[in-house]
Amino acid sequence: MSFVLGHFNSSVSIPASDVYGEEGIIQITPASTNPALTDKAKFGNVFRVCGRDDQQGTVAGQYLAKNFAGKKIAVIHDKTSYGKGLADETKKAMNAAGLTEVIYEGVTTGDKDFTALVSKMKSANVDAIYFGGLHNEAGLLVRQSRDQGLKAAFLSGDGIVSKEFWSITGAAGEGVMMTFDPDPRKFPTAAKVVDQFKATGYDPEGYTLLSYSGVEVWAQAANLAKSLKKDDVAKAMKANKFQTVIGEVAFDAKGDLTVSKYVWYVWKNGNYSEM
């Protein structure tokens, strides 16, 4: 094996990166967004075809500060490296722009009952809730908030980019907003591959096409390097630009994308679309 692709736990210690580096393996991720993944990588073998939480959090925090100036904000996270990391980056950007949260709390992954938290947010009269985490807890929190009469706006990140979110919320999910990459299914560069996926009955939503692009990048870099060795392929990946289903991809010295963009989506009638 000369490379591995997947959504890795991007904790601060990033043990997976160290192991893969020691074994001479290129690691490419379409969905690990914690900045530490590349900031602390030791072997030059880590790349991602997605953005970072500090980039996504800046977009969310600045939006909250601009659109909810003077309002009461709750920042909630799921205590994971992803969820808390994204919530903290959003909080940092929001605070820097002059808006301070009235509630900052974590929930435990797998929890099903958020009654006490919802009651606390109702008592605080929050106007908006920012949630860092995945669709399971986010969906339950949205539904229970609406059931208890809390009408606060609900905003989150790429962790709720899944039709399963709506299967949990039902109509309560109407109007929920989230940040994510521009929808690659709409890119001309992805049209042929999208058609091929859909012909099998599969809609390549979420991270599917980002994953596909990671494989394309590795294959092109290996061909350019005329080698499967980690150092040769990594050097080629950092020195070249690659044409993929998500458009042109290039990496900086850390292995992050040189260009990353987050946009807002909104859930309506069981689907999400760019705002």
C-alpha positions in Angstrom: 0.0 0.0 0.0 1.4 3.4 -1.0 -1.4 5.7 0.1 -4.5 5.6 2.3 -7.6 7.7 1.9 -10.2 8.3 4.5 -11.8 10.4 7.2 -9.3 10.2 10.0 -9.6 11.3 13.6 -7.7 14.6 13.4 -6.8 14.9 17.1 -3.9 17.0 18.2 -1.5 14.1 18.5 -2.5 12.7 15.1 -1.1 9.2 15.7 -2.4 8.0 12.4 -0.2 10.5 10.5 2.9 9.4 12.4 2.2 5.7 11.8 1.6 6.2 8.1 4.6 8.4 7.7 6.9 5.8 9.4 5.5 3.2 7.1 6.1 5.3 4.0 2.4 5.8 3.2 0.8 9.0 1.8 -2.3 10.0 3.8 -5.1 11.9 1.9 -8.3 12.9 3.7 -11.4 14.4 2.2 -13.0 15.3 5.5 -10.5 15.7 8.4 -10.7 19.5 9.1 -8.8 19.9 12.4 -5.8 22.3 11.8 -3.5 20.1 13.9 -3.7 17.3 11.3 -1.3 19.2 8.9 0.2 21.7 11.4 1.7 18.9 13.5 2.4 16.3 10.8 6.0 15.1 11.1 6.7 13.2 7.9 5.4 15.4 5.0 3.0 12.7 4.0 -0.4 14.3 5.0 -2.7 16.0 2.6 -6.3 17.0 2.6 -8.7 17.9 -0.2 -11.0 19.8 2.1 -10.6 23.0 4.1 -9.7 23.5 7.8 -11.8 24.3 10.8 -10.1 27.7 11.3 -11.2 28.6 7.8 -14.7 27.2 8.2 -15.0 28.7 11.7 -14.0 32.1 10.5 -16.8 32.1 7.9 -19.4 31.0 10.6 -18.1 33.4 13.3 -18.1 36.4 11.0 -21.6 35.6 9.8 -23.0 35.3 13.3 -21.3 38.6 14.4 -22.7 40.4 11.3 -26.2 39.0 11.3 -26.8 38.5 15.0 -25.1 41.7 16.3 -26.4 42.4 19.8 -28.3 39.1 20.0 -27.8 36.2 22.3 -25.8 33.2 21.0 -25.4 29.7 22.3 -22.3 27.8 21.1 -22.7 24.0 21.6 -20.3 21.2 20.7 -20.1 17.4 20.9 -16.8 17.3 22.8 -15.0 15.6 19.9 -11.8 16.9 18.3 -13.9 17.8 15.3 -17.0 19.3 16.9 -15.3 21.2 19.7 -12.5 22.3 17.3 -15.0 23.8 14.9 -17.1 25.3 17.6 -14.0 26.9 19.2 -12.8 28.4 15.9 -16.3 29.8 15.3 -16.4 31.2 18.8 -13.0 32.8 18.4 -13.9 34.5 15.1 -17.3 35.6 16.5 -15.6 37.0 19.7 -13.0 38.8 17.6 -15.8 40.5 15.6 -17.4 41.8 18.9 -20.1 39.2 19.7 -19.8 37.1 22.9 -21.9 34.0 23.5 -24.2 33.7 26.5 -23.9 29.9 26.6 -21.0 27.6 25.8 -21.5 23.9 26.5 -20.7 20.5 25.3 -22.9 17.5 24.9 -21.9 13.8 24.8 -21.9 11.9 21.5 -24.7 9.4 21.6 -26.9 11.4 24.0 -30.6 11.4 23.0 -32.2 13.8 25.5 -31.3 17.4 25.4 -34.2 18.7 27.4 -32.1 20.3 30.1 -29.9 22.1 27.6 -32.9 23.3 25.6 -34.5 24.6 28.8 -31.4 26.5 29.7 -31.2 28.1 26.2 -34.9 29.0 26.4 -34.3 30.7 29.8 -31.5 32.6 28.3 -33.7 33.7 25.4 -31.0 32.7 22.8 -31.6 34.0 19.3 -29.2 31.6 17.6 -27.5 28.3 18.3 -24.2 27.3 16.7 -23.5 23.6 16.9 -20.2 21.9 16.3 -20.7 18.2 15.7 -22.4 15.6 13.6 -25.9 15.2 12.2 -27.2 12.7 14.8 -26.9 15.0 17.8 -27.6 18.1 15.7 -30.8 16.6 14.4 -32.1 15.7 17.9 -31.1 19.1 19.3 -33.0 20.9 16.5 -36.1 18.7 16.9 -36.2 18.9 20.6 -35.6 22.7 20.5 -38.6 23.1 18.2 -40.7 20.7 20.3 -40.1 22.8 23.4 -40.9 26.1 21.6 -37.4 27.4 21.1 -37.4 29.2 17.8 -33.7 30.2 17.8 -31.9 30.0 14.4 -29.7 26.9 14.2 -26.4 27.0 12.4 -23.7 24.3 12.0 -20.9 23.1 9.9 -20.1 20.3 7.4 -20.8 17.6 10.0 -24.5 17.8 9.1 -24.1 17.5 5.4 -26.2 14.3 5.2 -29.8 13.5 4.3 -29.9 11.6 7.6 -30.0 15.0 9.3 -33.5 15.6 7.8 -34.6 12.1 8.6 -34.1 13.0 12.2 -35.5 16.5 12.2 -38.3 16.2 9.8 -40.0 19.6 9.2 -38.1 21.0 12.3 -35.0 21.1 10.2 -36.5 23.8 7.9 -34.2 26.8 7.7 -31.2 25.2 9.4 -28.0 26.6 8.0 -24.6 25.0 7.5 -21.2 25.7 6.0 -19.6 23.4 3.4 -17.6 23.4 0.3 -19.4 24.6 -2.9 -21.4 21.6 -4.1 -19.0 19.7 -6.4 -21.9 17.8 -8.0 -22.6 21.1 -9.9 -19.1 21.5 -11.3 -18.6 20.9 -15.0 -15.5 18.9 -14.1 -17.6 16.4 -12.2 -20.5 16.0 -14.6 -19.4 12.7 -16.1 -18.6 11.1 -12.8 -21.8 12.3 -11.2 -23.8 10.8 -14.1 -22.0 7.5 -13.6 -22.8 7.5 -9.9 -26.4 8.3 -10.4 -26.7 5.6 -13.0 -26.1 3.2 -10.2 -28.8 4.8 -8.0 -26.3 6.6 -5.8 -26.3 10.4 -5.3 -22.6 11.5 -4.7 -23.4 14.0 -2.0 -21.3 15.2 0.9 -17.7 14.0 0.7 -18.0 11.5 -2.1 -16.5 13.6 -4.8 -13.8 15.0 -2.5 -12.8 11.4 -1.8 -12.8 10.7 -5.6 -10.6 13.8 -6.1 -8.1 12.5 -3.6 -7.6 9.3 -5.6 -7.2 11.3 -8.8 -4.5 13.5 -7.2 -2.6 10.5 -5.9 -2.7 8.8 -9.3 -1.6 11.8 -11.2 1.2 12.6 -8.7 2.5 9.0 -8.8 2.6 9.2 -12.6 4.5 12.5 -12.5 6.9 11.1 -10.0 7.2 7.8 -11.8 7.3 6.2 -8.4 5.1 4.9 -5.6 7.5 5.9 -2.8 6.1 8.3 -0.2 8.8 11.0 -0.6 8.6 11.0 -4.4 4.9 11.2 -4.5 4.6 13.8 -1.8 7.2 16.0 -3.6 5.1 15.7 -6.8 1.9 16.5 -4.9 3.4 19.7 -3.4 5.0 20.9 -6.7 2.2 20.5 -9.1 -1.5 21.3 -9.8 -4.0 18.6 -10.5 -7.2 18.5 -12.5 -9.9 16.7 -10.6 -13.6 16.3 -10.3 -13.6 19.3 -7.9 -11.6 21.4 -10.2 -7.9 22.3 -10.0 -6.2 21.2 -6.8 -2.9 22.4 -5.4 -1.2 22.0 -2.0 0.9 24.2 0.2 4.0 23.0 2.1 1.9 21.6 4.9 -0.4 19.6 2.6 -3.4 22.0 2.9 -5.2 23.2 -0.2 -3.8 26.5 -1.5 -7.4 27.6 -2.2 -10.3 26.6 0.0 -13.8 28.1 0.1 -16.7 27.6 2.4 -20.3 28.7 1.5 -23.6 28.6 3.3 -26.3 26.1 2.7 -29.9 26.0 4.0 -32.2 23.0 4.6 -35.6 23.2 2.9 -38.2 20.5 2.2 -35.8 17.7 3.0 -32.9 19.0 0.8 -30.1 21.5 1.2 -29.0 24.1 -1.3 -26.5 26.9 -1.5 -27.8 30.2 -0.3 
